[in-house]
Amino acid sequence: MINKKTIAVILGGGAGTRLYPLTATRSKPAVPIAGKYRLVDIPISNCINSNINRMFVLTQYNSASLNKHIKNTYQFSGFSNGFVDILAAEQTPDSPGWFQGTADAVRQSLKHIKKEDFEYVLILSGDQLYQMDFTFMLESHRNSGADISIATIPVGQHEATEFGILKADEYNIITSFIEKPAVQLLPDWISDTGNEMKEQGRFYLASMGIYVFNKKALFNLLESEKADATDFGKEIMPYSLSQYKVVSYQYDGYWTDIGNISSFFEANLALTLDLPPFNLFDNDKMVYSRARMLPPAKFIGTSIIHSIIAEGSIIHAAEISNSVIGIRSRVGKGTRIISCYIMGNDFYETIDQIENNNSINLPKLGIGDQCVLKNVIVDKDCRVGNNVTIIGGTHLENADHPLFSIKDGIIVIKKSAVINDGFELQ
């Protein structure tokens, strides 16, 4: 099978400044999503579901929690050759600098990757949300005789300036490529994306940042032909069009790039829809993560509407609607949570700890009593006191505070923040 001849390389991402403050102490792929997973679980799960079980995860920025999560989660049977290995940026006599970009990260890791037996390299991003069987892309790559395949998806004008945009001929061979084109250039990059996509206003073929390389092509490009290139989208792909057969593999499923707070927030809340675009309940497309021995969620007098509640939660709230509530969350009596993502907690407080904290007026871990939260992301291990009102909206200007940030009207309570009783922000 072609899957057994494939090595997957998952890019851990850069500093993730657009996802700040969620990336203040963790890398983008380590950001919690859907209440119980991490972003890196998505590409790893897609690989496992595609019978690709040899994976390297390249890490650099704020990588401690990501490394710990991978080490504790992905351990294959001793009777399998499968692995998920972490390749951290390292300074060596041959490579004295840190990773300078996507291509440079893979280049510096080739000395480890080449020890495996493979024909194809599948390069993935660690910060995207999608469900994809890579078998079809790999078979298309092989059958077309391509040296490089790029997974593509039709996008509209609003998104086009954020991605690499390409054009392909009737045989899906890519003829031109531009990284993040300016708006005035877009009329020259319209493609025939199919009637259904055109009706949705999606006229442009965007690179999903998912690539298949023949082994020889990848090594030639990174080690000799473009040995100084640092980025796949800006340098490797435009150069490759004239030297290699580069083919577009058009994907028609759900895919979103978790590039900023707004897209992250929308992707999480979309999981609460009757028919969510990303289906967590598909037997054939399971999302794997760390197995936690947590009790079931418990509710006392709560009205729950279109929401996801993770295990281990204790909920006394009056109302939770259109929200995602993460593991070990605690929400107090009379509280209303509307259109929020509460990431939850890494531990439970004991009765003794709660009593001691009460004596020093430190709020309990979680959300207190008689609170109202709307359009809010609450990061892990926060303490929100009683009678707190935090309501986001487009009327709020972007801001950064020691306890919270505001981006595009979304209020993000920072990890481990303490919000005292009676606090108001709206």
N, C-alpha and C positions, 0 to 999 in steps of 0.2 A: 504493500500500500504506500501511496505517496506520502501519507502522514508520517510514516515511520522513517522517511528519508528527510524529515524536516526538523530544523532547530528553530525555536521561537526566541526572539530577543525582545524583551519588554523594556521600554525606555522609562526610567523613573522620573523624568522631567527636570526642569530647571528650578529656580527659586520659587516659582508659583506666586509671583507678586499680585497677579490679578485676583487670586483667591484669598488674599490676606483679608482678615486675620486668621482664617482657618489654617493657613500655612505658616503661621508665626513660629510654631514649634514642631511642625511635621511636614513631610513632603506631600505634594499633591496626591500621589497614588495612595497615601496613607489616610487621606481624609475620609471620615465615616460617611457612608451613604445608605439610604433606605433603612436606617435604624439599627442595623446589625452587621453590615458589611463594610469593607474598605474599597475604594475605587480600584485598587490593584486586583481585587478579586474578580473583576469583570473580565479583563483579558485572559487571566489565568483560567477562569472557568470556561471561557470560549475555547481555549486550547484543549482543555481536558475533554470537553464535549465534542471536540473535533478529532479526538484520539491523537492529539499531539501532546506528548508527556515529557518532553525535554525542553526546559525553559531556563533562560538566563534573565534575571532582572537587574538592570543597571541602575545603581543608585549613587547619589552624591549629596544633595542638600537635605538637611534635617532628617537623615535616614534612619535614626535609631529605632523609632516606633515601627517604621516599615519593615526593617530587618527583623525585628522581634516578631511581628505579625506573620511574616512569611515562614520564619523558622518554626513557629508554634503551630502553623496551619498545614503546610504542604509537605507531608512525609509519605512517600510512596512505599509500597511493599518491597521487602527485601528480595522478592522474586521478580521484580520489575526493574527495567533500566531507566525508569522515569525519575525526574528530579526537577526542583525549582531552586536554582542556585543564585545567590546574590553576588554580583560583581560590583564592588564598591570602587569608586574612583580612587586610584592609588598613584603615588608619585614613585617613579622608578628611574633608573639612569637613562632609559630610552624614552620615557614619557614623564618629564619632570613637572608638567602642569596638570591641572584638573581638567575634567571634560569641558570643552569649549562649545559644544553643540551636539546635535543628534548624531551626525556622521562621525565626529571626533570621538564620541562616547563608544560607538560601535568599533571604530578603528582601534582604540586603546584596549578593547576587550577581545580582539581577534585572537590574541595569543592563548586565551583560555578557550575560546569557542572552537578553534581549529583542532583541538584534541579529540573532538567528537567525530563520528562518522555520519556524514549527511551530504545531501545534494542541494537542498534548498534552505534559505534562511527567511523566516517570516518575521518581519519587524513591526512591532506594535507599540502603541502609546499606552501609558499607564493611567490616563486620566480621561477616558471616554466611556460612555454608557451605550451599550448595544449588545445584541445577541446574534452571533454570526457563526455559521459552520464553515470553517476555513477550508474544508475538503473541496468545496466547489470552486473556490478561488484557486487553490493549488492545481486542481485538474484542468481548469481553464488555462492557467499559466503553462502547464506542460503541453497541452494539446495545441496551443497557439504557437509553440516554439519560441516563446518570449524569453528574453534575458532578465527582464524586470517587469513586474506587474504592479500597478497602483490601484488600490480599491478606491472607487469614486462614488460620489452621491450627488444628485442634483440639488442645487440650492438656489434661493432667490437673491435678488440684488442686495438686500440688507446684509445677508451673511457673506456674500461673495468676497467682500473686501477683507475678510478675516482668514481666508484660506488660500491655498495654492489652487489656481484655476487652470484648467487644461482644455485642449481641443483634440479630438480624435477623428480618424477617417472611418470609412464604412466597415473596415476590418478591425476596429477598435485600437488601431495603432495610434499612439499619442504623437501628434505632430508639433504641438507647441505647449509651453507651460510657463506660467507666471505666478510668482509668490505674492499674495496679498495685493492685488491690483487696485489702483486708485479708481474712484467712482467714474471719472471721465473716460477711463479705458474700457469699462465693462461692455459697451456696445460691440466691441471687436471680439469679445470672448463668448458670445452666445452660441450654444450648442443645441443639437436636436436631441433633447432628453426624453422624448416620447410624449404622446398626447396627454396622458394623465398628469405627468409632471408639469407640462406647459400650462395646463389648466390651473395648477396651483401656483403659477408664477415662478417656477423653478427652472430657469433657462441656462444655468451655468453648471458645469461639471467640476466639482470640488474634490481635491484629494482628501481622503480620510486619514492620511498619515499611517496607512497600513500598506506595507510593501512586501512583495515576494521577490527575492533575488536568487538567481542561480549562484551557486557557491563561487564559481570562477569569476563571474562578473563583479560580485561584491568585493572579492579580494583584490582584483585588478584595479577597481575604482578607488578603493580606500588606501591601498598600499603603494600604488604607482601612478596611475593616471591623474587622480585628484588627491594626492597625498596631503595637500594643505587645506582641503575643503573641510569646513566644520559643520555644515548643515545639509541635510538631504534635500529639503524643499528649495532652498535658495541656490544651492550650488550643484549638488550631485544630479538631481533630476534634469535641470535644463541642459547640462553638459551631455547626459546620457542619451538624449533624444537623437543626436547625430552620430552616436557611436554604437548604440545597442538597439535591439528591438524592445521597445517599451510599450506595454499594452495596458489599456484601461479595463478594469473589471467593475462594471456598474452594479452597485448594491441598491436594493429597493426596500430594505427594511428600515426600522427605526435606528437612528444613530444621532448622538449629540455629543459635542465636545464640551467638557466641563471646564470652560476657560475662565469664567468669572463668577462672582457671587450670584448674579441674576440667573445665569443658565443653571448653576448648581441648585438654586432654590426652586426654580421651575421644574427641573428634572425630578427632584424629590417629591414635590407636591403632585406631580402628574401620576405618581404611583398610586394615589388614592382614588383615581377615577374608576368608574365601573369597568371600563375596558382600557386599562392603561397601555400606553404604547410600548412600554417595557414590561414584559410579563414575568413576574417572579414565581408564578404558579404553573410553569411549564415543565412537565416531567422530563422532556428531552433537552431542555436548556437550563438545567439547574445552575444556580449561582452558589458556589462553594465558599466557605469561610471557616473561621476558627470555630470548633465545636465547644460550646460553653454549657456547662451543666447547671443551667439556671431554672428556677421554678417558673410555672406559667404566670402570665400577667394576671393581676387581681384588680377588680373594679368595685367600687362602693358608691352606688347612686349616681353613676355618670351617664350622660347622654352622649353617645358616640356616633358621629355621622361622617361617612367617607374618610376613614382614617386607618392608619396602620399603627399597631401597638406591638412593640417587640417584647420578647419574653423577659421575665424578671421585674416587670414594672408593677408599682403599687399606685393606683389611681383613685383619688377621692374627688376629682374635679366635677364641677357641675356640667361642663360641656367640653367636648373635644371634637372639632370639625375640620375637615380638609387638612389634616395634619399628620405628620409622621413622628411617632414617639419612640425613641431609641431604648436600648437595653438598660435595665435597672433604673428606669425613670421613676421619680416620686413626684406626684402632683397633689397639692393640698385641697382642702374642702372649699367649695364655692368658686373655684378658679375656672376661668374660661380660656381655652386655647383655640385660636382660630387661624387657620392658614399659617402654621408654624412648623418648623423642624426642630424638635427637641432631641439632641443627640444622645442624652442619657448619661450614665455614670459608669466609672470603671470599678466601683466597689460599693458596698453597703456600709452605712454608718451603724454602729452598735448603739444600743440604748444608752450605755454609759457615755459614749461620745456625744450623743445628742444632748443629754443632760448637761454635760460639761460645756458644750457650745452654747446652750441656752444661758448658762451662768455668765458668759462673756458677751452675750447678745450677738452671737454668730449664727446666721440663718442655717437651717438644716440643708443638707445636700438635696438639690432638686428645686421644684417650684413650690412656693408657700401657699397659704390660704388666701382666698378672696382676691386673686390676681386676675388681670386681663392682659393677655398677650395676643397680638395680631401682626402678621407679616414680620415674624421674628425667627432668627436662627439662634438657638442656644447651644453653644459648644459644650464639650464634655465637662463634667464635674463642677458645674456652676451652682452657686447658692443664691437663689432668688427669694427674698423675704416675703412677708405677708403684705397684702394691700398694695401690691406693685402694679402699675399700669404702664405697659410698653406697647405702643401701637405705631407700626411703621406705615409709610405711605409716600407717594411721590412729592408731597408738600415738604418733606424733610430734605435738607441739603446734605450732600456727602460730608462726612466728618469722621475724625478718629479721636477716640477718648481712651484713657487707660482701661476702662471697663467694657467699652463697646465701640463698634464702628457702624457707620451708616453708608450703604452703597446702593444707589438706584432705588432708594426708598425702603430698602430691606435693612433692618437693624440686626446686627450680629453681636450677641453677647460673647465676649472672649472666654477662652478656656479657663476654667477655675475662677472666674470672676465672682465677686461677692456683691450682690445688689441688696441694699438694706431696706428694711420695712418702709413702706410709703413712697418709694421712689416712683417718679412719673417721667415718661418721655413719650410725647405724642404730637 
